[in-house]
Structures are given as C-alpha cells and as structure tokens.
Amino acid sequence: MHKFFLALLFGLSFSVFAQTKQLPDFTDLVETQGAAVVNISTTQIHNTYENQVIPGMPNIPENSPFFEFFRRHTPHGVIPKGAPREFESKSLGSGFIISADGYILTNAHVVKAADEITVKLNDKREFRAEIIGVDRKTDIALLKIEASNLPQVTQGDPNKLKVGEWVVAIGSPFGFESSVTAGIVSAKGRSLAQENYVPFIQTDVAINPGNSGGPLFNMKGEVVGINSQIYSRTGGYMGLSFAIPIDVATDISNQLKDTGKVSRGRIGVMIQEVTKELAELFGLAKPSGALVTLVQKGGPAEEAGIKTKDVIMRFDGKAVSTSSDLPRIVGATKPGSKVSIQVWRNGSTKKMIVLVDEFPSDEKIASHGSKKSKVPDTSNRIGLALRELTNNEKKQLEVNSGLLVEAIRPGIASRVGIRPGDIILGINNQDAVTVEQFNQLLNKSKEGRNIALLVKRGNTTSFITMQLKGGDSK
C-alpha cells in the first residue's frame, strides 16, 4: 500500500512537471525583440476663433441669434473677433523598426491627419518622424526617423503559422509602453467587412487602443503580423484581435519606399459570395469562387469576355475559394500583366486571358436614381409590380436590359429585402428583358425550388435568393 501511494504521488508530480514544461516562456523573446518596438504619439493642430468678451456680457458666437442684436448696440457697431486660437489633439499608437537606418512600420490610422509624429524608442530617446507613405486600403504606414544603428525586428513567414500556435504582442495599450501580451492564433485568412485586401490573422492576444501598429511575434521571435483591429462591443478587448500579415505589410512598405504610393491591379467587376443555394442554381458541386454581379463597360473583364453570372474559380493560377480571395489576388497582380482566368459558366469551365488594369485611387462608380411612375394594379407571384426600363434609363444605368420594381406587395420578395426602385437585371441564368418574359420564367419555377434574382441597387449589384412557396402566389 505504501508503495502504491509513492507511485501515485510520483506520477502526479511527473504529470504536473510535464505540464509545466509545456508552458511557454516569453522572456528571451521580449529581451531580444522588445528594443525594436516603439511608441508613437501624434499631434493634430486645430484652428478656431475665440470671441472677445463684451464688458458685462458673456462670449457670443457669430452663429448665435443674439450676435446681430449686440453688434448693433455695441460701441462702434462691432463685436471684435478674437484672434485665431490653436488647440491640439493627441493620440497614441505603436510601431516597430524594420531597418537600422530608421524605417518604421505602423498602422495608417495611427498617423492619420497628424501634424507632428514623435517616435519614442525603448531606450527613451525621442525622434520627430516623417511619413514616407500611407496606404489606407491595407492600413499600413511607413515612417522614417533620422537615426542609425537601430535595433530591428526579424521578419518571419506568416504562411507557416499554424492555428493554435503561441504568439506575442508588444505595444503601448492606453499609453503603457512596452506592454507584453500573449495568446494563440485563432484563425488565418480572416476577411473583415470593408477590408478587401488583407487576409487577417485572428488571435486571442489582448489588444487595446494604443497597441495598433505594434508587432505580433511567433515563438522564434520573428514578426508575423501588425496588430491592427479588435472586435469589440465596448471599445476594449473582448478576445478577438486581428493582425495584418507581415508579408502583405512588407510588399506595401516596399512600394511606399520606392514610389510613395501603392499600385494595385483591377479587372472591373463587382462580385459576391457563392452561397449553397447559388451553387445549386449554377450547377456547382460546392459553394466556391466569386460570382460576378456586374461587369464594367469597357473594362478589362469585359474585354476578356467575362459576363455577369460567371463564377470566377481561378485567377493567375491561384484558386479563388471565396469571393474575398479575388480582390486580394487581383490587387496583388502587377498592372499591365496578362493573366489566365478560369470561370464557371452554364455548367462548364471556360478559360480566358485578361489584361490587368491599374486601380485608380479616385475611382468612383456613377450613382443613379429612378423616376417614380404610376403603380400598376397587378403584381407577379412573388409580389413585384415591374416595368421595363426606358432607353434613357438603360443608358444612365449602363445596362442592356432590366426591370424597375415600381411597387412591392406582401410576399416573399419583400421578406428577402427587395425594395421599390430596385432594378431586376436577371433571374437565375436568364437576363430580365421584358415583364412578360420575367413572369413566364418565374411561373415555370416549381414550389420549393430556389430562384436567384440579380438586383441592382444604387452602386451595388448582387444576387438575392428566395425559395418559392404556394402561399406566395397571388
């Protein structure tokens, strides 16, 4: 019995020791890499006017209804304006040194609209920084300070990161310099709303305001990302942090250093995700690719033969697994390149060559409006009262055909979000040319089947799916 308890005690001790050995130690990493992490403080100067005090009266702004009254009853008939007054707003962030001669990476939003940028090193030295370039689409900024023989980070390969791997962040949350937090990689290649060019690294590392622009390290002490965003309902850390992969940031910083701007490819299409329902409607084995909802007239895609309702499956030899993959792949392609593109059309694969154009920074898609007209008394089985577009409307909208939703009655179409003023460009794989043709195609669809309407609203075009039911008939 005594031997049994000794064996049990030894086993428990060994188990605890084994678990303890598995816990990571970040001390060496922090000591060797912490010196290359910097604190960034910015100052923005605002100008305003301060009205001088009228004796016996409070300050009166010019937009006050009492200003004219007191002006008339003030000696000399004027209320003198005060001289311009300056006040400053300050913000904090983080960054890291990427070269010994003073180049620093951080987030674009850290230095946005800054009049003065001060970089504070780990050894307490401070330098005034110059902005070399900013790319807001990826939220990357490249700074330069006049110094030499600076400590610099070692860059790693974010493609080798594994989900569940330990990672470490160093930064200045809420201004607390050189703060170290750790966690694991939660996911890779994460897409965020309005962020089309970055496959984010998701972690559970504690990131707070002031950490932005700081480095994310792997256990080898290599930078694998730039801490950029958090998901939060409170403004503070809630367990979801996102970092820009360092290879994306390095490509951007090299372009900023060489030319002061970032050149991106474009092909002139609007796309959306392929859902399970859309995959079934278009005959795809599984939901994948990027569904083309609009092709810009005269753009590279139209010249290559790409059409609305095509599903782009591969671009320049790279698989397009989800719609969010395509902007990143195209954007990273050098303008002027001729690349192969593979699309799924009418149940088969087609290949074509597209000449990639350059994405202009001020590119805008023209907006449009729709005129009101008399609402018809009849609607189709999904509750839509439609009319055909006039030639002028087609020209304005840059479409060959389409149907205007003039009114909508209670039914499946209203429940999935279709509104009066929307333009129906197609149903499933067919263009919507006339109201009669559209309703015939609609009536041929059986109960319980999914249909997809290609809908143009403002500057966006997307497929909206719905399942037909008997109760949706008139």
C-alpha positions in Angstrom: 0.0 0.0 0.0 2.8 2.3 0.9 4.5 1.7 -2.5 1.2 2.4 -4.2 0.9 5.8 -2.7 4.5 6.6 -3.5 3.9 5.6 -7.1 0.7 7.7 -7.3 2.5 10.7 -5.8 5.4 10.3 -8.2 3.0 10.0 -11.1 1.1 13.2 -10.1 4.4 15.1 -9.6 5.7 14.0 -13.0 2.4 15.0 -14.7 2.5 18.5 -13.1 6.1 18.8 -14.1 5.4 17.7 -17.7 2.6 20.2 -18.0 4.8 23.0 -16.5 7.5 22.2 -19.1 5.0 22.7 -21.9 4.1 26.3 -20.8 5.9 28.8 -23.0 8.5 31.2 -21.7 8.5 34.6 -23.4 11.3 36.3 -21.5 14.1 35.7 -24.1 11.8 36.9 -26.9 10.9 40.1 -25.1 14.5 40.8 -24.2 15.8 40.4 -27.7 13.0 41.9 -29.7 11.5 44.5 -27.3 14.1 47.1 -28.2 12.8 47.3 -31.8 9.3 48.2 -30.7 8.5 51.9 -30.5 5.8 54.2 -29.0 4.2 56.6 -31.5 2.5 59.8 -30.3 0.8 62.1 -32.8 -0.4 65.7 -32.5 -3.0 67.3 -34.7 -3.3 71.1 -34.5 -6.8 72.7 -35.0 -7.6 76.4 -35.5 -10.6 78.2 -34.1 -11.7 81.7 -33.3 -12.5 82.9 -29.8 -14.8 85.9 -29.5 -13.6 88.6 -27.2 -15.8 89.3 -24.2 -18.2 92.3 -24.3 -18.0 94.1 -21.0 -20.8 92.8 -18.8 -21.8 90.2 -21.4 -20.8 86.6 -22.0 -19.0 85.4 -25.1 -21.4 85.4 -28.1 -20.6 83.1 -31.1 -21.3 84.5 -34.5 -23.9 82.0 -35.3 -25.9 83.0 -32.2 -29.3 84.8 -32.9 -28.2 87.4 -30.4 -25.0 88.3 -32.2 -26.6 90.8 -34.5 -28.5 92.4 -31.7 -25.4 93.0 -29.5 -23.4 94.1 -32.6 -25.9 96.9 -33.2 -25.8 98.1 -29.6 -22.1 97.8 -29.1 -19.9 101.0 -29.3 -18.6 101.5 -32.8 -21.2 99.0 -34.0 -19.0 95.9 -34.0 -18.1 93.0 -31.8 -14.5 92.4 -32.3 -13.5 88.8 -33.2 -10.8 87.2 -31.2 -7.5 86.1 -32.9 -7.2 82.6 -34.2 -6.6 80.2 -31.3 -4.9 76.8 -31.7 -5.6 73.7 -29.7 -4.1 70.3 -30.0 -5.5 66.8 -30.0 -3.1 63.9 -29.3 -3.3 60.1 -29.9 -1.1 57.2 -29.2 0.0 54.0 -31.0 2.8 51.6 -31.6 5.2 50.6 -34.3 8.4 48.7 -34.9 11.8 49.3 -36.6 12.3 47.3 -39.8 15.8 48.7 -40.7 18.8 50.0 -38.8 18.6 53.4 -40.6 15.2 54.3 -39.1 12.4 52.9 -41.2 9.3 52.1 -39.1 6.1 50.3 -39.8 2.8 51.1 -38.1 -0.9 51.4 -39.0 -2.2 54.2 -41.3 -4.9 55.1 -38.8 -2.3 55.7 -36.1 -0.8 58.6 -38.1 -3.9 59.8 -39.9 -4.2 63.6 -40.2 -1.2 64.0 -37.8 0.7 67.3 -38.0 3.5 66.1 -35.7 4.7 62.5 -35.1 7.0 61.6 -32.3 8.7 58.2 -32.0 9.9 57.1 -28.6 12.4 54.3 -28.5 12.8 51.6 -25.9 15.9 53.5 -24.5 13.8 56.6 -24.0 15.3 58.6 -27.0 12.7 60.6 -28.9 12.7 61.5 -32.6 10.5 63.5 -34.9 9.2 61.1 -37.7 8.4 61.8 -41.3 5.7 59.9 -43.2 7.1 58.2 -46.2 3.8 56.9 -47.4 0.4 55.7 -46.3 -1.9 53.0 -47.7 -5.4 53.2 -46.2 -6.7 50.1 -48.0 -4.4 47.9 -46.0 -4.0 50.3 -43.1 -0.2 50.4 -43.5 2.1 53.5 -42.9 5.8 53.7 -43.4 7.7 56.3 -41.2 11.3 57.4 -41.1 13.4 58.8 -38.3 16.9 60.3 -38.7 19.0 57.7 -36.7 21.4 54.9 -37.4 22.5 51.5 -35.9 19.0 51.0 -34.5 17.7 47.6 -33.3 15.4 46.0 -35.9 13.0 43.1 -36.0 13.4 39.8 -37.8 10.6 39.1 -40.2 9.0 35.7 -40.3 6.7 33.8 -42.7 3.0 34.2 -41.7 2.1 31.4 -44.2 3.9 28.9 -41.8 1.8 30.0 -38.8 -0.5 27.3 -37.5 -3.8 27.7 -35.8 -3.3 27.1 -32.1 0.3 28.4 -32.2 1.5 30.8 -29.5 2.1 34.4 -30.5 3.1 37.5 -28.6 2.3 41.2 -28.9 4.3 44.1 -27.7 3.0 47.7 -27.7 1.6 50.6 -25.7 -2.0 50.0 -24.8 -3.5 53.1 -23.3 0.0 54.6 -23.3 1.5 51.9 -21.1 4.8 51.5 -23.0 6.4 48.1 -23.7 3.4 46.1 -22.5 3.6 42.4 -23.4 0.5 40.2 -24.0 0.3 36.6 -25.3 -2.2 34.2 -26.8 -2.7 31.8 -29.7 -3.5 32.1 -33.4 -7.3 31.6 -33.5 -7.7 31.6 -37.3 -5.9 32.6 -40.6 -7.1 34.3 -43.7 -9.9 36.0 -42.0 -12.0 38.5 -44.0 -13.5 41.6 -42.4 -16.1 44.0 -43.7 -14.8 46.8 -45.9 -11.3 45.2 -45.8 -10.8 43.6 -49.2 -7.0 43.4 -49.4 -5.9 41.8 -46.1 -6.2 38.1 -45.1 -6.1 38.9 -41.4 -4.5 36.7 -38.7 -7.1 36.3 -35.9 -5.7 35.8 -32.4 -6.9 36.0 -28.8 -3.9 38.2 -27.8 -5.1 41.1 -25.6 -5.0 44.2 -27.9 -6.3 47.6 -26.8 -6.2 51.2 -28.0 -2.5 52.1 -28.3 -1.5 48.6 -29.4 -2.3 49.5 -33.0 0.7 49.3 -35.3 2.7 47.1 -32.9 4.3 43.8 -33.9 2.9 40.3 -33.5 5.7 37.8 -32.9 5.9 34.0 -33.2 7.8 31.9 -30.7 11.0 32.2 -32.8 11.0 36.0 -32.1 10.0 36.7 -35.7 7.4 39.4 -36.7 4.5 37.7 -38.4 1.9 40.5 -38.3 1.0 44.0 -37.4 -1.7 44.3 -34.7 -4.4 46.4 -36.4 -8.0 45.8 -35.2 -10.1 44.3 -32.4 -13.7 43.2 -32.5 -15.4 44.8 -29.5 -18.9 46.0 -28.4 -17.4 48.0 -25.6 -14.3 49.6 -27.2 -11.9 47.4 -25.2 -10.5 43.9 -25.7 -13.1 41.1 -26.0 -11.0 38.1 -27.1 -10.9 38.8 -30.8 -7.8 40.6 -32.3 -6.7 40.9 -35.9 -3.3 41.4 -37.3 -2.1 42.2 -40.9 0.3 39.5 -42.2 3.8 40.8 -42.4 4.3 39.7 -46.0 1.4 41.9 -47.0 2.8 44.8 -45.0 6.3 44.3 -46.4 5.1 44.4 -50.0 3.2 47.6 -49.3 6.1 49.3 -47.4 8.5 48.4 -50.3 6.2 50.2 -52.8 5.8 53.2 -50.4 9.5 53.4 -50.0 10.2 53.2 -53.7 7.4 55.3 -55.2 5.4 56.8 -52.3 2.3 55.0 -53.4 0.8 51.6 -53.9 -0.1 50.2 -57.3 -2.9 47.6 -57.5 -4.5 45.6 -60.2 -8.1 45.7 -61.2 -10.3 43.9 -63.8 -13.6 45.9 -63.4 -16.1 43.5 -61.9 -18.4 43.5 -58.9 -18.7 40.2 -57.1 -20.5 38.4 -54.3 -20.1 35.2 -52.2 -21.4 31.9 -53.7 -23.9 30.5 -51.2 -25.1 27.0 -51.0 -28.4 28.0 -52.8 -26.5 29.8 -55.6 -24.1 26.9 -56.0 -27.1 24.6 -56.6 -28.7 27.1 -59.0 -25.5 27.4 -61.1 -24.7 23.7 -61.0 -21.6 23.9 -58.9 -20.5 20.9 -56.8 -19.9 23.1 -53.8 -20.0 26.8 -52.8 -16.8 28.3 -54.1 -15.5 31.0 -56.3 -16.6 34.7 -56.8 -19.9 35.3 -58.5 -19.8 38.2 -61.0 -22.8 40.5 -60.5 -21.6 43.4 -62.6 -19.0 43.9 -65.4 -17.8 47.4 -66.0 -18.3 48.5 -69.6 -15.0 48.9 -71.4 -13.1 47.4 -68.5 -10.5 44.5 -68.6 -13.1 41.9 -67.7 -15.5 42.8 -70.5 -12.6 42.9 -73.0 -11.6 39.4 -71.8 -15.2 38.1 -72.3 -16.3 37.8 -68.7 -20.0 38.1 -68.2 -22.5 38.7 -65.4 -23.4 35.4 -63.7 -19.9 33.9 -64.4 -18.3 32.4 -61.3 -14.5 33.1 -61.2 -12.8 29.9 -59.9 -9.1 30.6 -60.6 -7.1 33.8 -61.3 -3.5 33.7 -62.5 -3.3 30.0 -61.4 -4.5 30.8 -57.9 -7.7 29.2 -56.5 -10.5 31.6 -55.6 -12.1 29.6 -52.8 -14.3 32.5 -51.6 -15.2 35.9 -53.1 -12.9 37.7 -50.6 -9.9 35.9 -52.2 -10.3 37.6 -55.6 -9.7 41.3 -54.6 -6.5 40.3 -52.8 -5.2 38.2 -55.7 -6.1 40.8 -58.3 -4.9 43.7 -56.2 -1.5 42.0 -55.8 -1.1 41.5 -59.5 1.1 44.0 -61.3 -1.0 46.3 -63.6 -0.3 45.5 -67.3 0.1 41.8 -66.7 -1.7 39.3 -68.9 -3.1 36.5 -66.7 -5.3 33.5 -67.2 -8.7 33.4 -65.6 -11.0 30.4 -65.2 -14.7 30.8 -64.9 -17.7 28.6 -64.5 -20.5 29.4 -67.0 -23.6 27.4 -67.8 -22.4 24.2 -66.3 -18.9 24.1 -67.7 -15.4 25.7 -67.2 -14.1 28.3 -69.6 -10.6 29.9 -69.7 -9.7 33.3 -71.0 -6.9 35.9 -70.8 -7.4 39.2 -69.0 -5.1 42.3 -69.2 -5.0 43.7 -65.6 -5.5 47.4 -65.3 -4.4 49.7 -62.5 -6.8 50.6 -59.7 -7.2 54.4 -59.7 -7.4 55.9 -56.2 -10.2 58.1 -57.1 -12.3 55.5 -58.9 -16.0 56.0 -58.5 -18.9 54.2 -59.9 -21.6 56.6 -61.1 -24.7 56.6 -58.9 -28.2 56.6 -60.3 -31.8 57.2 -59.3 -35.1 56.0 -60.6 -38.1 58.1 -61.6 -41.5 57.5 -60.0 -44.3 56.3 -62.2 -47.8 55.2 -61.8 -48.1 51.9 -59.8 -49.6 49.1 -61.8 -52.6 47.2 -60.3 -51.1 43.8 -60.9 -48.1 42.1 -59.4 -46.4 38.7 -60.1 -46.4 35.6 -57.8 -43.7 37.0 -55.6 -45.4 40.4 -55.1 -43.4 42.6 -57.5 -45.0 45.1 -59.8 -42.5 45.7 -62.6 -42.0 47.8 -65.7 -39.3 47.8 -68.4 -36.6 50.4 -68.4 -36.7 53.2 -70.9 -33.8 53.7 -73.3 -32.6 56.7 -71.4 -32.7 54.8 -68.1 -30.7 51.9 -69.6 -28.1 54.4 -70.8 -28.0 56.1 -67.4 -27.7 52.8 -65.6 -25.2 51.4 -68.2 -27.3 48.2 -68.7 -28.7 46.5 -71.8 -31.9 45.5 -70.1 -33.7 45.4 -66.8 -37.0 45.8 -64.9 -37.8 48.5 -62.4 -39.6 47.5 -59.2 -42.4 50.1 -59.1 -44.2 48.6 -56.2 -44.0 45.6 -53.9 -46.8 43.8 -52.1 -46.5 41.5 -49.1 -44.8 38.3 -50.1 -41.5 36.5 -50.4 -39.8 39.3 -52.3 -40.5 41.9 -49.6 -39.3 39.4 -46.9 -35.9 39.0 -48.6 -35.4 42.7 -48.8 -36.3 43.7 -52.3 -37.5 47.4 -52.4 -39.3 49.7 -54.8 -36.6 51.4 -57.0 -34.5 48.2 -57.3 -33.6 47.1 -60.8 -34.0 43.4 -61.6 -31.3 42.5 -64.2 -31.9 38.8 -64.3 -33.5 35.6 -62.9 -31.3 32.6 -62.4 -29.2 32.3 -65.7 -31.6 34.5 -67.8 -31.5 38.2 -68.4 -34.6 40.1 -67.4 -35.7 41.7 -70.7 -39.5 42.1 -70.5 -42.0 41.9 -67.8 -43.8 39.1 -69.7 -40.6 37.1 -70.1 -39.7 37.5 -66.5 -43.1 36.4 -65.2 -43.0 33.4 -67.6 -39.7 32.3 -66.2 -41.0 32.9 -62.7 -44.2 30.8 -63.2 -42.2 27.9 -64.6 -40.3 27.6 -61.3 -41.7 24.9 -59.1 -42.8 25.3 -55.5 -40.0 24.5 -53.1 -37.3 25.5 -55.6 -34.8 28.3 -55.1 -34.6 31.2 -57.5 -31.9 33.9 -57.7 -32.7 37.5 -58.8 -29.8 39.7 -59.9 -30.7 43.1 -58.3 -29.0 46.4 -58.9 -29.4 49.0 -56.1 -27.5 52.2 -56.2 -23.9 51.4 -56.8 -24.1 47.7 -55.9 -25.3 44.7 -57.8 -25.9 41.3 -56.1 -27.9 38.1 -56.3 -30.8 37.6 -53.9 -32.1 34.1 -53.4 -35.5 33.0 -52.3 -37.5 29.8 -52.1 -40.9 29.7 -53.8 -43.9 28.5 -51.8 -47.5 28.1 -52.6 -48.6 30.8 -50.2 -46.5 33.3 -52.2 -48.8 33.2 -55.2 -51.4 36.0 -55.7 
